[in-house]
Amino acid sequence: MHTSAQLPRIAFLLACSFFSSCQDAQKDKGKTAEQIKDYPVLTLAPRSITTNSEYPATIEGQQDIEIRPKIDGFIEKIFVDEGATVKRGQPIFRINAPQYEQEVRTAEANIKISQADVNAAKMGVNKVRPLVEKNIISKYELESAEFTLEAKQASLAQAYAALSNARTNLGYTIIASPANGIIGSIPYKIGSLVNSNTPEPLTTISNIGNIYAYFSINEKQVLDFSKNTKGATTQARLATMPPVSLVLANGTVFPQKGRIETTSGSINTETGSVRVRATFPNPGSIVRSGSSAIVRIPSRLDSAIVIPQKATYEIQGKKFVYRVAADGSVKSAEVGVRENSDGQFFIAQSGLAAGDKIVLEGVASLREGAKILPKPVAADSVYAQKL
């Protein structure tokens, strides 16, 4: 009787246990389904792409001429203002130096004295010559008179040279522009005492009809340039490079295209870099000498594996992507990329091949070996803004 009374209780417990296990199984199945999420996946294929490399640059005019005085004196007049446009030969400063006017007057007076001495010496020669011819006096008297005449003529030539020097020095009191350009700052004002040893120039004239953008590239970039550019010499390789752009300090792109014309012949041992110069036409003198800018160099690749930067993550300076296997699991793959400052895409040089599928977004939430539901993304929509 006791055993038969417990049978219903045992059956009830077994039923509850079975029901509970079924519920747990359903929960585990739902939980597993919840863990497998869909992710956008991109199938890689070779593409043509133009990438840009950007380098900070300093702008200089094709001529930056320091204007310095050649004589001592006070600045008497300033003919131009800072920032003015001047032409070659246009007066800029006048220096008050009366001593040079006095030197001119003195030299002119010395010429008159020397000229009188020459005339007197000529008279002496003319006076002695007939006496010598008549053997009244020795011929040495004539030679002496002729030597005296030569000495006086030399003194006259010296006086003319002194006058020329005095006039040259007087001409230095007017300082004219040696070239077309724009006046820089003028640190000295009217009344300032200046001389050839004055530490600061009176001003600087910048000829900015063309501008030079100077920037530096490192040794690795130099080697890559030599490897990837056709030409037997540096100048031949530079000639094949495409036009470059200039990004101004306000972020706008300068409308005129430029060309890279020259590089320094050696690598700076302190910085490990090479100095490069790009030349841009500057109509209207929009860009001034001393400005800062960015030189943007385009590079066209006809068949490259291009991956969006948002599809990568970085560990200890190395870049990785998640490659999708056939069963939907993901595996990290290290990618070697080409250096560029594009900001949107990387050019894969190793680690990936055409046909590989990579996770496009959400890589931060994935882990090695996780399974996903791949959601194919059209490649044209990914590269539409770039290619």
C-alpha positions, 0 to 999 in steps of 0.5 A, a space after each residue: 500500500 505504501 509503495 503504490 501511494 508513492 507512484 503518482 508522486 514519482 510520476 509527477 516529479 518525472 514530468 516536472 523534470 522533463 518539462 524543465 529540461 525541455 524549457 532549458 533546451 529551448 532557452 539554450 537554443 534561443 541563446 545560441 541563436 541570439 549570439 550569432 549576429 549578422 555583420 556587413 561583409 565585403 568581398 575583396 577584388 582588385 581595383 584602381 584607386 588614387 591615394 593621396 599622401 600629405 606632407 606639412 610644408 613651408 612656403 617661400 617666395 622664389 626670391 626672398 631678398 633682405 634689404 640692408 644699407 651699405 652706408 652709415 646714416 639716418 633713415 630720412 624717408 620711407 617711400 613704401 609701406 609694409 605689404 606694398 607691391 614694388 617694382 624693380 628699381 623703385 625707391 624704398 628708403 632714403 638715408 641722410 648721409 651728408 658726408 657723402 655729398 661732401 665727398 662728391 664736392 671734394 672729389 670734384 674740386 680735386 679733379 679741378 686741381 689735378 686738371 690744372 696740374 696736368 695743364 701746367 705740366 704740359 706747359 713745362 714740356 712744351 717749354 723745354 722741348 724746343 730748348 732741348 731741340 736747340 741743344 740749349 739744355 740737356 735732354 734729361 730736362 725734357 724727360 723730367 718734364 714728361 715724367 712730371 706730366 705723366 704723374 700729373 695725368 695719373 693724379 687726374 685719373 685718380 681724382 676721377 676714380 675718387 669722384 666715381 666712388 664718392 658718387 657711388 656712395 652717394 647713390 647708396 643713400 637711395 635704396 631701390 628695390 632689386 626685384 619685383 615683389 612685396 615689402 615685408 615688415 619694416 622694423 626701423 622707422 624714420 630717424 633710426 641710425 643704420 649701417 651695414 652691420 645692423 643686425 636686422 635688415 631694413 625690410 625683406 622683398 618677396 617675389 611670389 610670382 611663383 612659390 616654393 613649398 618645402 617639405 620632408 620625406 623619410 628615408 623609407 619613402 625615398 626608397 619607395 619612390 625610387 622603386 615605384 617610379 620610372 626613370 634612371 635618374 632622380 630628375 627623370 623620376 620627378 618628371 614622371 610624377 603627377 601634378 601635386 596640390 597645395 592645401 592652405 592653412 584654412 583647409 581650402 585647396 589652392 586652385 593652382 597645381 604644382 610640380 615637384 622639381 627637386 630634392 636635396 642630394 643627401 639625407 639629413 643625418 639628424 632627421 633621417 629625411 630628404 628635403 623636397 621642393 614643389 613649385 606652384 604658380 601664384 597669380 595675384 600673390 594670394 599665398 605669401 612667403 612664410 605661410 604654412 600648408 600641406 602638399 598633397 601628392 596623388 598616387 594612382 594604382 591600377 590593381 590594388 587590394 583596397 580595404 576601408 580603414 573602419 574594417 581594421 583594428 590595431 594591436 601593438 602597431 600592427 593592423 588586422 582584419 577579421 576574415 570570414 570563413 565558409 562556415 561563417 566563423 571569423 579569424 583575424 588576419 594581419 595586414 601589411 598596408 602601404 603608408 598613406 594619409 588618406 583617412 578612409 582606405 588602406 592599400 593592402 600589400 600583404 595578408 589579403 588576396 582577391 576573393 577574401 571576405 572581411 568584416 566591414 563594420 563592428 570589428 570591435 565587438 568580435 572575437 577570434 573564432 566567433 560565428 556571424 551571419 555574413 551580410 554581403 555589401 556591394 563593393 561599389 557602394 563602399 568605394 563610391 566616394 573614393 574611386 
